[in-house]
Amino acid sequence: MTVTLADVAARARVSPATVSRVLNGNYPVATATRERVLRAVDELDYVLNGPASSLAAATSDLVGILVNDIADPFFGIMAGAAQTEIGGPGDGSGRAGGEKLAVVCNTGGSPERELTYLTLLQRQRAAAVVLTGGAVEDPEHQAAVAAKLVRLADAGTRVVLCGRPPLPDGSAVVAALAFDNRGGGRRLTEHLLSLGHRRIGYVAGPLERTTTRHRLEGHRDAMRAAGLGGDEDRLTVHGPYDRGSGYDATLELLRREPEVTAVVAANDTVALGACAALRDRGLSIPGDVSVAGFDDLPFSVDAVPALTTVRLPLFEAGARAGRLAMGKENPPTGGVETIAAELMVRGSTAPPRVGQR
């Protein structure tokens, strides 16, 4: 049954005129009343219809870029590259020659904030939305995100995923640019195995993230192929994608397996924490323990020793996402593309000492 403006008014306990004022934004309304109306709109999934539908379908000069943590170079690089493409001249249809205002929305990794930003961007009739990084692996949240993206797309918003796996039903998405996290994780561990390492600890990211699962699956695929899959859980510690997590998790790995000869970190920032923990324990890198990261963030080559890692083309992917969001580039065939990951071998990994093998 179609939800009407009167239904929203009844749910919010206000008059239909008040609902109209809130939605049109052309008359001052008390903050508490406005929040009550907007909550009712969300709860009832109210969509403007009739003559107002053409207004709702008109997009603004606003583009939203959703990131988990703008202070994390992984997200900052992609967002900056996307913003450069979005902010430049477009097709000449905008009020200032096609330029768009790119707004970075920092969710802090909160699923609730992600949904809130999508709702706000829908209300602002955003021209495009770019979602970066891994998705939360919760069926209820995934369904809620998919529903939000469908509503955005129906209103004329171009939706692009960058570094994020495609939705089960990708009909609402212009393009999904997914990184080969699984393949990169596998090649990284295969490199350590080829050096002779067998006792390899893994510092994983948060349990609920697709990026975490895919990178860990790649690592474990390589370990199992080498006949070393029996001790996976004991040699895996999960935590946030930050330096402190790498430090604490590495100490925990050393407690569980004092003879560990290599540590694979979920990303380069975590790897720095792992290196610090090893040095504080009087261990050298890679003399006593090899360390590897993921992403190839700018600082990884300047670490001492330089960090063996998996390179993801973050800037290139972000720029492409920006062009796709602006309609400057044709989407990949089928709307989905998996972007290859490249192994970067540097000084932080070496064969284990003869007595360690």
C-alpha positions as a Markdown table, in Angstrom:
| # | Residue | x | y | z |
|---|---|---|---|---|
| 1 | Met | 0.0 | 0.0 | 0.0 |
| 2 | Thr | 1.3 | 3.5 | -0.9 |
| 3 | Val | 2.3 | 5.6 | 2.1 |
| 4 | Thr | 0.8 | 9.1 | 1.9 |
| 5 | Leu | 1.9 | 12.4 | 3.4 |
| 6 | Ala | -1.1 | 12.0 | 5.8 |
| 7 | Asp | 0.3 | 8.7 | 7.0 |
| 8 | Val | 3.6 | 10.4 | 7.8 |
| 9 | Ala | 1.7 | 13.2 | 9.6 |
| 10 | Ala | -0.2 | 10.7 | 11.7 |
| 11 | Arg | 3.0 | 8.8 | 12.7 |
| 12 | Ala | 4.8 | 12.0 | 13.6 |
| 13 | Arg | 1.7 | 13.4 | 15.4 |
| 14 | Val | 1.8 | 16.7 | 13.4 |
| 15 | Ser | -0.3 | 18.2 | 10.6 |
| 16 | Pro | 0.2 | 17.4 | 6.9 |
| 17 | Ala | 1.2 | 21.0 | 6.5 |
| 18 | Thr | 4.1 | 20.6 | 8.9 |
| 19 | Val | 5.3 | 17.5 | 7.1 |
| 20 | Ser | 5.3 | 19.4 | 3.9 |
| 21 | Arg | 7.2 | 22.3 | 5.5 |
| 22 | Val | 9.9 | 19.9 | 6.8 |
| 23 | Leu | 10.3 | 18.1 | 3.4 |
| 24 | Asn | 10.4 | 21.2 | 1.4 |
| 25 | Gly | 12.6 | 23.1 | 3.8 |
| 26 | Asn | 10.9 | 26.4 | 3.0 |
| 27 | Tyr | 9.6 | 27.2 | 6.5 |
| 28 | Pro | 11.2 | 27.2 | 10.0 |
| 29 | Val | 10.2 | 24.1 | 12.0 |
| 30 | Ala | 11.2 | 23.3 | 15.6 |
| 31 | Thr | 14.2 | 20.9 | 15.7 |
| 32 | Ala | 12.3 | 18.3 | 17.8 |
| 33 | Thr | 9.4 | 18.4 | 15.4 |
| 34 | Arg | 11.6 | 18.2 | 12.3 |
| 35 | Glu | 13.4 | 15.1 | 13.8 |
| 36 | Arg | 10.1 | 13.4 | 14.5 |
| 37 | Val | 8.9 | 14.0 | 11.0 |
| 38 | Leu | 12.1 | 12.7 | 9.4 |
| 39 | Arg | 12.0 | 9.7 | 11.7 |
| 40 | Ala | 8.5 | 8.9 | 10.5 |
| 41 | Val | 9.6 | 9.3 | 6.9 |
| 42 | Asp | 12.3 | 6.7 | 7.5 |
| 43 | Glu | 10.1 | 4.3 | 9.4 |
| 44 | Leu | 7.3 | 4.4 | 6.7 |
| 45 | Asp | 9.8 | 4.6 | 3.8 |
| 46 | Tyr | 7.8 | 7.5 | 2.5 |
| 47 | Val | 8.6 | 8.6 | -1.1 |
| 48 | Leu | 7.2 | 11.8 | -2.7 |
| 49 | Asn | 4.7 | 11.1 | -5.4 |
| 50 | Gly | 2.6 | 12.9 | -8.0 |
| 51 | Pro | 3.8 | 16.3 | -9.1 |
| 52 | Ala | 6.4 | 16.3 | -6.3 |
| 53 | Ser | 8.2 | 13.2 | -7.8 |
| 54 | Ser | 9.8 | 15.2 | -10.5 |
| 55 | Leu | 11.3 | 17.5 | -7.8 |
| 56 | Ala | 12.5 | 14.5 | -5.9 |
| 57 | Ala | 14.2 | 13.1 | -8.9 |
| 58 | Ala | 16.1 | 16.3 | -9.6 |
| 59 | Thr | 19.6 | 15.9 | -8.4 |
| 60 | Ser | 21.7 | 18.6 | -6.8 |
| 61 | Asp | 25.4 | 19.6 | -7.2 |
| 62 | Leu | 26.3 | 17.5 | -4.2 |
| 63 | Val | 28.3 | 14.2 | -4.3 |
| 64 | Gly | 28.8 | 12.1 | -1.1 |
| 65 | Ile | 31.9 | 10.0 | -0.5 |
| 66 | Leu | 31.6 | 7.6 | 2.4 |
| 67 | Val | 34.7 | 6.5 | 4.2 |
| 68 | Asn | 35.3 | 4.6 | 7.4 |
| 69 | Asp | 38.1 | 6.8 | 8.6 |
| 70 | Ile | 39.4 | 9.8 | 6.7 |
| 71 | Ala | 42.6 | 9.8 | 8.9 |
| 72 | Asp | 43.5 | 6.3 | 7.5 |
| 73 | Pro | 45.5 | 6.8 | 4.3 |
| 74 | Phe | 43.7 | 3.9 | 2.7 |
| 75 | Phe | 40.5 | 5.9 | 2.6 |
| 76 | Gly | 42.1 | 9.3 | 2.4 |
| 77 | Ile | 43.9 | 8.5 | -0.9 |
| 78 | Met | 40.7 | 7.1 | -2.5 |
| 79 | Ala | 38.6 | 9.9 | -1.3 |
| 80 | Gly | 41.1 | 12.6 | -2.4 |
| 81 | Ala | 41.4 | 11.0 | -5.9 |
| 82 | Ala | 37.6 | 10.7 | -6.3 |
| 83 | Gln | 37.1 | 14.3 | -5.1 |
| 84 | Thr | 39.6 | 15.6 | -7.7 |
| 85 | Glu | 37.6 | 14.0 | -10.5 |
| 86 | Ile | 34.2 | 15.0 | -9.0 |
| 87 | Gly | 35.2 | 18.7 | -8.4 |
| 88 | Gly | 36.4 | 19.3 | -12.0 |
| 89 | Pro | 34.2 | 20.3 | -14.9 |
| 90 | Gly | 31.6 | 17.8 | -15.8 |
| 91 | Asp | 29.2 | 17.7 | -18.8 |
| 92 | Gly | 28.3 | 21.4 | -18.6 |
| 93 | Ser | 24.8 | 20.7 | -17.1 |
| 94 | Gly | 25.5 | 22.0 | -13.6 |
| 95 | Arg | 24.8 | 25.6 | -12.5 |
| 96 | Ala | 28.5 | 26.4 | -12.5 |
| 97 | Gly | 29.6 | 24.5 | -15.6 |
| 98 | Gly | 29.3 | 21.0 | -14.4 |
| 99 | Glu | 31.3 | 21.2 | -11.2 |
| 100 | Lys | 30.1 | 19.2 | -8.2 |
| 101 | Leu | 30.6 | 19.7 | -4.5 |
| 102 | Ala | 32.2 | 16.5 | -3.1 |
| 103 | Val | 31.5 | 16.0 | 0.6 |
| 104 | Val | 33.4 | 13.3 | 2.5 |
| 105 | Cys | 31.3 | 11.5 | 5.1 |
| 106 | Asn | 33.3 | 9.9 | 7.9 |
| 107 | Thr | 31.3 | 7.0 | 9.3 |
| 108 | Gly | 34.0 | 6.0 | 11.9 |
| 109 | Gly | 33.2 | 2.4 | 10.9 |
| 110 | Ser | 29.7 | 2.6 | 12.4 |
| 111 | Pro | 27.0 | 0.8 | 10.4 |
| 112 | Glu | 24.4 | 3.2 | 11.8 |
| 113 | Arg | 26.3 | 6.3 | 10.6 |
| 114 | Glu | 26.6 | 4.7 | 7.2 |
| 115 | Leu | 22.8 | 4.4 | 6.9 |
| 116 | Thr | 22.4 | 7.9 | 8.3 |
| 117 | Tyr | 24.6 | 9.5 | 5.7 |
| 118 | Leu | 22.9 | 7.6 | 2.9 |
| 119 | Thr | 19.6 | 8.9 | 4.2 |
| 120 | Leu | 20.9 | 12.5 | 4.4 |
| 121 | Leu | 22.3 | 12.3 | 0.9 |
| 122 | Gln | 19.0 | 11.0 | -0.4 |
| 123 | Arg | 17.2 | 14.0 | 1.2 |
| 124 | Gln | 19.8 | 16.4 | -0.4 |
| 125 | Arg | 19.1 | 14.7 | -3.8 |
| 126 | Ala | 22.8 | 14.0 | -4.2 |
| 127 | Ala | 24.0 | 13.7 | -7.8 |
| 128 | Ala | 26.2 | 10.7 | -6.9 |
| 129 | Val | 27.4 | 8.6 | -3.9 |
| 130 | Val | 30.7 | 6.8 | -3.7 |
| 131 | Leu | 31.0 | 4.1 | -1.0 |
| 132 | Thr | 34.6 | 3.1 | -0.2 |
| 133 | Gly | 36.2 | 0.2 | 1.6 |
| 134 | Gly | 34.9 | -3.1 | 2.9 |
| 135 | Ala | 31.3 | -3.7 | 3.8 |
| 136 | Val | 29.9 | -4.8 | 7.1 |
| 137 | Glu | 29.0 | -8.5 | 7.0 |
| 138 | Asp | 25.6 | -8.4 | 8.7 |
| 139 | Pro | 22.6 | -9.5 | 6.7 |
| 140 | Glu | 20.3 | -7.0 | 8.2 |
| 141 | His | 22.6 | -4.1 | 7.6 |
| 142 | Gln | 23.4 | -5.2 | 4.1 |
| 143 | Ala | 19.7 | -5.4 | 3.3 |
| 144 | Ala | 19.2 | -1.9 | 4.8 |
| 145 | Val | 22.1 | -0.5 | 2.7 |
| 146 | Ala | 20.8 | -2.1 | -0.5 |
| 147 | Ala | 17.4 | -0.6 | 0.1 |
| 148 | Lys | 18.9 | 2.8 | 0.6 |
| 149 | Leu | 20.9 | 2.5 | -2.6 |
| 150 | Val | 17.9 | 1.5 | -4.5 |
| 151 | Arg | 16.0 | 4.6 | -3.3 |
| 152 | Leu | 19.0 | 6.8 | -4.2 |
| 153 | Ala | 19.2 | 5.3 | -7.7 |
| 154 | Asp | 15.5 | 5.6 | -8.3 |
| 155 | Ala | 15.8 | 9.3 | -7.5 |
| 156 | Gly | 18.5 | 9.7 | -10.1 |
| 157 | Thr | 21.6 | 9.4 | -8.0 |
| 158 | Arg | 24.6 | 7.5 | -9.5 |
| 159 | Val | 26.0 | 5.0 | -7.0 |
| 160 | Val | 29.6 | 3.7 | -7.2 |
| 161 | Leu | 31.3 | 1.2 | -5.0 |
| 162 | Cys | 35.1 | 1.6 | -4.6 |
| 163 | Gly | 37.2 | -1.1 | -2.9 |
| 164 | Arg | 34.0 | -2.7 | -1.9 |
| 165 | Pro | 32.4 | -6.0 | -3.2 |
| 166 | Pro | 29.3 | -5.8 | -5.3 |
| 167 | Leu | 25.9 | -6.1 | -3.8 |
| 168 | Pro | 24.0 | -9.4 | -4.4 |
| 169 | Asp | 21.6 | -7.5 | -6.6 |
| 170 | Gly | 23.7 | -4.8 | -8.2 |
| 171 | Ser | 20.8 | -3.1 | -10.1 |
| 172 | Ala | 21.1 | 0.1 | -8.0 |
| 173 | Val | 24.9 | 0.5 | -8.6 |
| 174 | Val | 26.5 | 2.1 | -11.7 |
| 175 | Ala | 29.8 | 0.2 | -11.0 |
| 176 | Ala | 31.5 | -1.8 | -8.3 |
| 177 | Leu | 35.3 | -1.6 | -8.3 |
| 178 | Ala | 36.4 | -4.4 | -6.0 |
| 179 | Phe | 40.0 | -5.1 | -4.9 |
| 180 | Asp | 41.4 | -8.7 | -5.2 |
| 181 | Asn | 42.0 | -8.9 | -1.5 |
| 182 | Arg | 41.8 | -12.7 | -1.4 |
| 183 | Gly | 44.3 | -13.1 | -4.2 |
| 184 | Gly | 46.7 | -10.6 | -2.7 |
| 185 | Gly | 46.5 | -12.3 | 0.7 |
| 186 | Arg | 47.3 | -15.6 | -0.9 |
| 187 | Arg | 50.3 | -14.4 | -2.9 |
| 188 | Leu | 51.7 | -12.6 | 0.2 |
| 189 | Thr | 51.6 | -15.8 | 2.3 |
| 190 | Glu | 52.9 | -17.9 | -0.6 |
| 191 | His | 55.9 | -15.5 | -0.7 |
| 192 | Leu | 56.7 | -16.2 | 3.0 |
| 193 | Leu | 56.2 | -19.9 | 2.5 |
| 194 | Ser | 58.6 | -19.8 | -0.5 |
| 195 | Leu | 61.2 | -18.3 | 1.8 |
| 196 | Gly | 60.9 | -21.2 | 4.2 |
| 197 | His | 58.6 | -19.8 | 6.9 |
| 198 | Arg | 56.2 | -22.3 | 8.5 |
| 199 | Arg | 55.2 | -20.7 | 11.8 |
| 200 | Ile | 53.3 | -17.7 | 10.5 |
| 201 | Gly | 51.1 | -15.5 | 12.7 |
| 202 | Tyr | 48.3 | -13.4 | 11.2 |
| 203 | Val | 47.0 | -10.1 | 12.6 |
| 204 | Ala | 43.5 | -9.7 | 11.1 |
| 205 | Gly | 41.2 | -6.8 | 10.9 |
| 206 | Pro | 37.7 | -6.5 | 12.5 |
| 207 | Leu | 35.6 | -9.7 | 12.2 |
| 208 | Glu | 32.6 | -8.1 | 10.6 |
| 209 | Arg | 34.3 | -6.6 | 7.5 |
| 210 | Thr | 34.5 | -8.1 | 4.0 |
| 211 | Thr | 38.0 | -6.9 | 3.6 |
| 212 | Thr | 39.1 | -8.8 | 6.7 |
| 213 | Arg | 37.5 | -12.0 | 5.6 |
| 214 | His | 38.8 | -11.9 | 2.1 |
| 215 | Arg | 42.4 | -11.2 | 3.1 |
| 216 | Leu | 42.3 | -13.8 | 5.8 |
| 217 | Glu | 40.8 | -16.4 | 3.4 |
| 218 | Gly | 43.7 | -15.8 | 0.9 |
| 219 | His | 46.3 | -16.3 | 3.7 |
| 220 | Arg | 44.6 | -19.5 | 4.9 |
| 221 | Asp | 44.2 | -20.9 | 1.3 |
| 222 | Ala | 48.0 | -20.6 | 1.0 |
| 223 | Met | 48.7 | -22.2 | 4.3 |
| 224 | Arg | 46.3 | -25.1 | 3.6 |
| 225 | Ala | 47.8 | -25.7 | 0.2 |
| 226 | Ala | 51.2 | -26.0 | 2.0 |
| 227 | Gly | 49.7 | -28.5 | 4.5 |
| 228 | Leu | 49.8 | -26.0 | 7.3 |
| 229 | Gly | 46.2 | -25.4 | 8.0 |
| 230 | Gly | 45.7 | -27.1 | 11.3 |
| 231 | Asp | 46.7 | -24.2 | 13.6 |
| 232 | Glu | 44.8 | -21.3 | 12.0 |
| 233 | Asp | 42.7 | -20.0 | 14.8 |
| 234 | Arg | 45.5 | -20.1 | 17.4 |
| 235 | Leu | 47.8 | -18.1 | 15.1 |
| 236 | Thr | 45.2 | -15.5 | 14.2 |
| 237 | Val | 44.3 | -12.4 | 16.3 |
| 238 | His | 41.6 | -9.9 | 15.2 |
| 239 | Gly | 41.5 | -6.2 | 15.9 |
| 240 | Pro | 40.9 | -2.7 | 14.4 |
| 241 | Tyr | 42.9 | -1.5 | 11.4 |
| 242 | Asp | 45.3 | 0.6 | 13.5 |
| 243 | Arg | 48.8 | 0.6 | 14.8 |
| 244 | Gly | 47.8 | -0.2 | 18.4 |
| 245 | Ser | 46.0 | -3.3 | 17.3 |
| 246 | Gly | 49.1 | -4.4 | 15.4 |
| 247 | Tyr | 51.2 | -3.9 | 18.6 |
| 248 | Asp | 48.9 | -5.7 | 21.0 |
| 249 | Ala | 48.0 | -8.5 | 18.6 |
| 250 | Thr | 51.7 | -9.3 | 17.9 |
| 251 | Leu | 52.4 | -9.5 | 21.6 |
| 252 | Glu | 49.5 | -12.0 | 21.9 |
| 253 | Leu | 50.9 | -14.0 | 18.9 |
| 254 | Leu | 54.3 | -14.2 | 20.6 |
| 255 | Arg | 52.6 | -15.4 | 23.8 |
| 256 | Arg | 50.7 | -18.1 | 21.9 |
| 257 | Glu | 53.7 | -19.1 | 19.7 |
| 258 | Pro | 57.1 | -17.8 | 20.9 |
| 259 | Glu | 58.8 | -19.4 | 17.9 |
| 260 | Val | 56.8 | -17.5 | 15.3 |
| 261 | Thr | 59.1 | -16.6 | 12.4 |
| 262 | Ala | 56.8 | -14.3 | 10.4 |
| 263 | Val | 53.8 | -12.0 | 11.0 |
| 264 | Val | 51.3 | -11.0 | 8.3 |
| 265 | Ala | 49.4 | -7.9 | 9.1 |
| 266 | Ala | 45.9 | -6.9 | 7.8 |
| 267 | Asn | 47.3 | -3.6 | 6.5 |
| 268 | Asp | 50.4 | -1.5 | 6.5 |
| 269 | Thr | 49.4 | 0.5 | 9.6 |
| 270 | Val | 48.9 | -2.7 | 11.6 |
| 271 | Ala | 52.3 | -3.9 | 10.3 |
| 272 | Leu | 54.0 | -0.9 | 11.8 |
| 273 | Gly | 52.5 | -1.7 | 15.2 |
| 274 | Ala | 53.7 | -5.3 | 14.7 |
| 275 | Cys | 57.2 | -4.1 | 14.0 |
| 276 | Ala | 57.2 | -1.9 | 17.1 |
| 277 | Ala | 56.1 | -4.8 | 19.3 |
| 278 | Leu | 58.8 | -7.1 | 18.0 |
| 279 | Arg | 61.5 | -4.5 | 18.5 |
| 280 | Asp | 60.3 | -3.9 | 22.1 |
| 281 | Arg | 60.7 | -7.6 | 22.7 |
| 282 | Gly | 64.3 | -7.4 | 21.4 |
| 283 | Leu | 63.6 | -9.1 | 18.1 |
| 284 | Ser | 65.1 | -7.9 | 14.8 |
| 285 | Ile | 63.2 | -7.5 | 11.5 |
| 286 | Pro | 63.7 | -9.6 | 9.4 |
| 287 | Gly | 66.6 | -11.3 | 11.2 |
| 288 | Asp | 64.3 | -12.9 | 13.9 |
| 289 | Val | 60.8 | -12.3 | 12.5 |
| 290 | Ser | 59.7 | -11.2 | 9.1 |
| 291 | Val | 56.8 | -8.8 | 8.8 |
| 292 | Ala | 54.4 | -8.1 | 5.9 |
| 293 | Gly | 51.6 | -5.7 | 5.4 |
| 294 | Phe | 48.9 | -4.9 | 2.9 |
| 295 | Asp | 47.8 | -1.8 | 0.8 |
| 296 | Asp | 51.3 | -0.3 | 0.0 |
| 297 | Leu | 50.5 | 2.9 | 1.7 |
| 298 | Pro | 53.0 | 5.8 | 1.1 |
| 299 | Phe | 55.0 | 5.3 | 4.3 |
| 300 | Ser | 55.6 | 1.5 | 3.7 |
| 301 | Val | 58.6 | 2.1 | 1.5 |
| 302 | Asp | 60.1 | 4.5 | 4.1 |
| 303 | Ala | 59.8 | 2.1 | 7.0 |
| 304 | Val | 63.0 | 0.6 | 8.3 |
| 305 | Pro | 63.4 | -2.0 | 6.8 |
| 306 | Ala | 61.0 | -1.2 | 3.9 |
| 307 | Leu | 57.8 | -3.1 | 4.2 |
| 308 | Thr | 56.9 | -6.1 | 2.1 |
| 309 | Thr | 53.3 | -5.6 | 1.2 |
| 310 | Val | 50.5 | -6.0 | -1.3 |
| 311 | Arg | 50.0 | -2.9 | -3.5 |
| 312 | Leu | 46.4 | -1.8 | -4.2 |
| 313 | Pro | 46.1 | 1.0 | -6.8 |
| 314 | Leu | 44.1 | 3.2 | -4.3 |
| 315 | Phe | 44.6 | 6.5 | -6.2 |
| 316 | Glu | 43.7 | 5.0 | -9.5 |
| 317 | Ala | 40.6 | 3.3 | -8.2 |
| 318 | Gly | 39.4 | 6.4 | -6.4 |
| 319 | Ala | 39.9 | 8.5 | -9.5 |
| 320 | Arg | 38.0 | 6.0 | -11.6 |
| 321 | Ala | 35.2 | 5.9 | -9.0 |
| 322 | Gly | 35.0 | 9.7 | -9.3 |
| 323 | Arg | 34.8 | 9.6 | -13.1 |
| 324 | Leu | 32.1 | 6.9 | -13.0 |
| 325 | Ala | 30.1 | 8.9 | -10.5 |
| 326 | Met | 30.2 | 11.9 | -12.8 |
| 327 | Gly | 29.4 | 9.8 | -15.9 |
| 328 | Lys | 32.8 | 10.7 | -17.4 |
| 329 | Glu | 33.8 | 7.0 | -17.9 |
| 330 | Asn | 31.8 | 4.0 | -19.1 |
| 331 | Pro | 31.1 | 1.4 | -16.4 |
| 332 | Pro | 32.9 | -2.0 | -16.7 |
| 333 | Thr | 31.1 | -4.8 | -18.5 |
| 334 | Gly | 28.5 | -6.1 | -16.1 |
| 335 | Gly | 29.1 | -3.2 | -13.8 |
| 336 | Val | 31.7 | -5.1 | -11.8 |
| 337 | Glu | 35.5 | -5.1 | -12.0 |
| 338 | Thr | 38.0 | -6.9 | -9.8 |
| 339 | Ile | 41.2 | -4.8 | -9.5 |
| 340 | Ala | 44.4 | -6.8 | -9.3 |
| 341 | Ala | 46.7 | -6.7 | -6.3 |
| 342 | Glu | 50.5 | -6.6 | -6.8 |
| 343 | Leu | 53.1 | -8.2 | -4.4 |
| 344 | Met | 55.8 | -5.7 | -3.4 |
| 345 | Val | 58.8 | -7.6 | -1.9 |
| 346 | Arg | 61.1 | -5.4 | 0.2 |
| 347 | Gly | 63.4 | -5.7 | 3.2 |
| 348 | Ser | 61.1 | -6.6 | 6.0 |
| 349 | Thr | 60.9 | -10.3 | 4.8 |
| 350 | Ala | 63.7 | -12.8 | 4.5 |
| 351 | Pro | 64.2 | -16.5 | 5.0 |
| 352 | Pro | 64.1 | -17.7 | 8.6 |
| 353 | Arg | 67.4 | -18.6 | 10.3 |
| 354 | Val | 68.5 | -22.2 | 9.8 |
| 355 | Gly | 67.6 | -23.0 | 13.4 |
| 356 | Gln | 64.1 | -21.7 | 13.0 |
| 357 | Arg | 63.0 | -23.8 | 10.0 |
